[in-house]
Amino acid sequence: MSVNRSFEDVVAEGAAVPTEGWDFSWFEGRASEERPSWGYAASAGERLARAEAVLDIQTGGGEVLDFVLGRAEPARPVLAAATEGWPPNVAKATALLRPRGVVVVAAADDAPLPFADGTFDLVLSRHPVRPYWDEIARVLRPGGRYFAQHVGPASVFELVEYFLGPLPKEVRSARDPERERADAEAAGLEVAGLRAERLRMEFHDIAAVVHFLRKVVWVVPGFTVEAYEPQLRALHERIEKEGPFVAHSTRHLFDVRKPG
């Protein structure tokens, strides 16, 4: 927390935290976010325990897949693979997941998946940049499942629009779950389940805001402390005076099947 500390000191702390991987434990006591009621990682672990070949798309630092594999033990798929596009995360995921027998493949987020047709009976993903449904359908076996938690429309837009100003309707409606459902069906997949929730977030100091925007780079593209110093200073003063900055994330859960 930033009690009795200067703006410069608190911002510097947020700017110094490493951003690799998807470990959010640093935010403890500084920021909070409600979790979706469906418990994605635990549910994914149950599915993984029954799978023979598993792929985790855009695994980040591998933390979620590592947890999922732990939940599935002693069951273990014959083949487990993961993709990741950011080099620091590729190295982190490889170090974490290799002892579990997972092959981590460096692959750009917008590139075709580097696997043969029909390789996997389970494909997982938590917060992909966007789902490439044709590629997901291609690498799934007939009867295979895609089980994933996606970021929904206008997620954290209270924070986004604080820095960027009001955004047009087409930007606010991006990542719409019903649009993604239509895209999945157009790729020949069947949507067996789709759930969506809006969840409260709180930022308790400006260091948490700085670290969040550095870590989740698509929220405010091109964010730097220098570029947004006036807005950060004003938000710091607001939090000090009024309490936590409140935003809302949106999430949706896909359970998708490839016919066969």
PASEFI-360533 format. One record per residue (C-alpha): residue number from 1; x, y, z. Coordinates in Angstrom, 3 decimals, padded with zeros to 6 digits. Example, Ala and Ser with C-alpha at 12.3 -4.5 7.8 and 13.67 -1.06 7.14 Angstrom:
BEGIN
  pos        c1        c2        c3
    1   012.300  -004.500   007.800
    2   013.670  -001.060   007.140
END
This chain:
BEGIN
  pos        c1        c2        c3
    1   000.000   000.000   000.000
    2   001.044   003.627  -000.568
    3   000.218   005.212   002.835
    4   002.506   008.219   003.480
    5   004.595   007.500   000.377
    6   005.185   009.877  -002.499
    7   003.693   009.453  -005.940
    8   007.184   009.014  -007.398
    9   008.093   006.231  -004.964
   10   004.879   004.267  -005.492
   11   005.005   004.563  -009.279
   12   008.649   003.469  -009.289
   13   007.704   000.365  -007.333
   14   005.016  -000.596  -009.824
   15   007.369   000.062  -012.719
   16   010.102  -002.180  -011.297
   17   008.116  -005.415  -010.927
   18   008.928  -008.094  -013.558
   19   006.035  -008.767  -015.944
   20   006.859  -012.263  -017.236
   21   004.261  -015.002  -016.876
   22   000.740  -014.941  -015.473
   23   001.520  -015.030  -011.765
   24  -000.551  -012.248  -010.185
   25   000.477  -012.870  -006.576
   26   002.289  -009.502  -006.386
   27  -001.118  -007.772  -006.416
   28  -002.070  -009.269  -003.031
   29  -003.161  -006.373  -000.830
   30  -002.798  -003.871  -003.682
   31  -005.543  -004.948  -006.081
   32  -008.303  -007.532  -006.186
   33  -010.550  -009.144  -008.775
   34  -013.563  -011.362  -008.314
   35  -013.155  -014.796  -009.851
   36  -015.756  -016.383  -012.138
   37  -018.054  -018.797  -010.366
   38  -017.218  -021.697  -012.676
   39  -013.605  -022.158  -011.466
   40  -011.866  -022.556  -014.820
   41  -008.600  -024.161  -013.702
   42  -010.252  -026.775  -011.474
   43  -012.759  -027.659  -014.203
   44  -009.963  -027.885  -016.764
   45  -008.116  -030.269  -014.442
   46  -011.113  -032.609  -014.380
   47  -011.208  -032.655  -018.165
   48  -007.470  -033.087  -018.513
   49  -007.588  -036.141  -016.261
   50  -009.688  -037.889  -018.933
   51  -007.687  -036.713  -021.969
   52  -005.019  -038.495  -024.011
   53  -003.535  -035.512  -025.870
   54  -003.789  -031.931  -024.563
   55  -002.801  -028.547  -026.001
   56  -002.778  -025.278  -024.033
   57  -002.864  -022.274  -026.376
   58  -001.069  -019.060  -025.339
   59   000.052  -020.575  -022.047
   60   001.815  -017.440  -020.771
   61   004.397  -018.539  -018.211
   62   002.683  -021.932  -017.910
   63   001.296  -021.230  -014.438
   64  -002.321  -022.148  -015.223
   65  -001.427  -025.328  -017.094
   66   000.932  -026.310  -014.277
   67  -001.949  -025.942  -011.809
   68  -004.312  -027.871  -014.086
   69  -001.832  -030.745  -014.416
   70  -001.450  -030.810  -010.652
   71  -005.224  -031.046  -010.208
   72  -005.358  -033.967  -012.652
   73  -002.689  -036.104  -010.949
   74  -002.102  -039.004  -010.931
   75  -003.814  -039.017  -014.320
   76  -001.513  -037.743  -017.056
   77  -002.111  -037.334  -020.810
   78   000.125  -039.261  -023.185
   79   000.871  -036.009  -025.030
   80   000.872  -032.540  -023.477
   81   001.912  -029.437  -025.417
   82   001.610  -025.682  -025.068
   83   002.157  -022.670  -027.317
   84   003.352  -019.190  -026.370
   85   004.368  -016.197  -028.454
   86   006.310  -013.905  -026.108
   87   009.976  -015.029  -025.767
   88   010.340  -014.300  -022.004
   89   007.213  -016.359  -021.361
   90   008.422  -019.169  -023.630
   91   011.515  -019.521  -021.455
   92   009.522  -019.318  -018.225
   93   006.896  -021.819  -019.390
   94   009.554  -024.240  -020.611
   95   011.342  -024.199  -017.251
   96   008.082  -024.710  -015.354
   97   006.384  -027.273  -017.592
   98   009.254  -029.408  -018.887
   99   009.480  -031.384  -015.600
  100   005.816  -032.296  -016.138
  101   006.576  -033.642  -019.613
  102   004.997  -030.730  -021.490
  103   006.469  -029.633  -024.825
  104   006.392  -025.813  -025.068
  105   006.441  -024.513  -028.644
  106   007.224  -020.894  -029.540
  107   004.447  -019.756  -031.860
  108   003.096  -016.298  -032.623
  109  -000.410  -015.665  -031.345
  110  -001.709  -014.986  -034.867
  111   000.125  -017.872  -036.580
  112  -001.279  -021.293  -037.525
  113  -000.914  -023.839  -034.756
  114   002.266  -025.885  -035.383
  115   000.596  -029.304  -035.066
  116  -000.878  -031.854  -037.424
  117  -004.593  -032.192  -038.058
  118  -006.522  -034.097  -035.418
  119  -003.672  -034.265  -032.880
  120  -005.548  -033.375  -029.674
  121  -008.693  -034.513  -027.936
  122  -008.572  -031.510  -025.570
  123  -007.511  -027.938  -026.313
  124  -007.361  -025.445  -023.445
  125  -006.785  -021.704  -023.298
  126  -007.124  -019.061  -020.617
  127  -007.492  -015.524  -021.948
  128  -006.286  -015.967  -025.528
  129  -005.708  -012.757  -027.454
  130  -008.329  -014.076  -029.860
  131  -009.575  -017.584  -030.662
  132  -008.551  -018.868  -034.101
  133  -011.477  -021.197  -034.515
  134  -010.404  -022.724  -037.840
  135  -007.059  -023.744  -036.335
  136  -008.687  -025.025  -033.141
  137  -011.066  -027.126  -035.237
  138  -008.200  -028.416  -037.371
  139  -006.006  -029.713  -034.531
  140  -008.916  -031.261  -032.591
  141  -009.800  -034.890  -033.098
  142  -013.405  -035.685  -034.015
  143  -015.292  -035.620  -030.728
  144  -012.572  -033.507  -029.109
  145  -013.277  -030.461  -026.931
  146  -012.093  -026.874  -026.672
  147  -012.476  -025.642  -023.082
  148  -011.427  -022.058  -022.471
  149  -011.987  -018.891  -020.500
  150  -012.028  -015.773  -022.667
  151  -011.859  -012.083  -021.846
  152  -015.218  -010.503  -022.647
  153  -016.324  -007.165  -024.121
  154  -015.439  -003.836  -022.491
  155  -013.340  -005.580  -019.844
  156  -011.719  -003.142  -017.394
  157  -012.997  -000.290  -019.551
  158  -013.352   002.042  -016.574
  159  -009.539   001.988  -016.468
  160  -009.096   001.903  -020.252
  161  -011.274   004.949  -020.802
  162  -009.726   006.815  -017.880
  163  -006.485   006.848  -019.877
  164  -007.760   006.795  -023.482
  165  -011.076   008.625  -023.222
  166  -014.442   007.334  -024.513
  167  -014.063   004.605  -027.108
  168  -016.419   003.859  -030.022
  169  -019.146   001.252  -029.790
  170  -017.343  -001.179  -032.102
  171  -014.340  -001.218  -029.753
  172  -016.503  -001.680  -026.660
  173  -018.346  -004.597  -028.290
  174  -015.225  -006.490  -029.403
  175  -014.844  -009.975  -027.867
  176  -018.611  -010.352  -027.730
  177  -019.335  -013.972  -026.681
  178  -022.263  -014.385  -029.068
  179  -020.130  -013.199  -031.959
  180  -017.452  -015.699  -030.918
  181  -020.133  -018.407  -030.745
  182  -021.105  -017.629  -034.341
  183  -017.453  -017.753  -035.430
  184  -016.953  -021.118  -033.715
  185  -020.013  -022.557  -035.432
  186  -018.838  -021.166  -038.771
  187  -015.627  -023.192  -038.272
  188  -017.728  -026.357  -037.929
  189  -017.665  -026.597  -034.135
  190  -020.584  -027.149  -031.769
  191  -020.930  -024.858  -028.740
  192  -022.058  -027.130  -025.929
  193  -021.858  -024.446  -023.241
  194  -021.308  -020.699  -022.963
  195  -021.427  -018.717  -019.709
  196  -020.557  -015.062  -019.050
  197  -019.986  -012.970  -015.913
  198  -019.061  -009.382  -014.986
  199  -016.658  -009.156  -012.044
  200  -015.575  -006.372  -009.700
  201  -011.952  -005.196  -009.619
  202  -010.328  -002.786  -007.160
  203  -006.978  -000.996  -007.453
  204  -005.792   000.164  -004.029
  205  -002.717   002.136  -005.105
  206  -001.135   003.569  -008.225
  207   001.649   000.957  -008.187
  208  -000.991  -001.704  -008.851
  209  -002.336   000.313  -011.782
  210   001.154   000.754  -013.248
  211   002.070  -002.899  -012.910
  212  -001.272  -004.046  -014.319
  213  -000.925  -001.840  -017.405
  214   002.667  -002.992  -017.948
  215   001.712  -006.640  -017.560
  216  -001.562  -006.718  -019.514
  217  -000.216  -004.744  -022.430
  218  -003.356  -004.672  -024.580
  219  -005.403  -002.733  -021.990
  220  -003.708   000.600  -022.799
  221  -001.501  -000.112  -025.848
  222   001.896   001.552  -025.669
  223   001.510   002.428  -022.005
  224   004.531   003.958  -020.284
  225   004.752   005.885  -017.042
  226   006.308   008.838  -018.867
  227   003.547   009.064  -021.480
  228   000.746   008.971  -018.923
  229   002.365   010.728  -015.958
  230  -000.332   013.428  -015.596
  231  -003.173   010.882  -015.590
  232  -001.287   008.639  -013.170
  233  -000.621   011.496  -010.782
  234  -004.278   012.559  -010.831
  235  -005.411   008.966  -010.270
  236  -002.943   008.574  -007.399
  237  -004.433   011.626  -005.703
  238  -007.957   010.336  -006.323
  239  -007.192   006.938  -004.779
  240  -005.475   008.569  -001.788
  241  -008.528   010.769  -001.213
  242  -011.480   008.546  -002.187
  243  -010.228   004.970  -001.865
  244  -009.830   002.153  -004.414
  245  -010.409   002.710  -008.113
  246  -013.197   000.316  -009.129
  247  -013.425  -001.362  -012.534
  248  -015.135  -004.483  -013.860
  249  -013.699  -007.366  -015.851
  250  -015.797  -009.539  -018.128
  251  -015.178  -013.227  -018.694
  252  -016.900  -016.008  -020.601
  253  -016.443  -019.770  -020.548
  254  -016.571  -021.843  -023.721
  255  -017.203  -025.592  -023.881
  256  -016.942  -026.451  -027.564
  257  -017.032  -029.826  -029.336
  258  -015.779  -030.938  -032.741
  259  -018.419  -033.194  -034.297
  260  -017.399  -036.713  -035.167
END
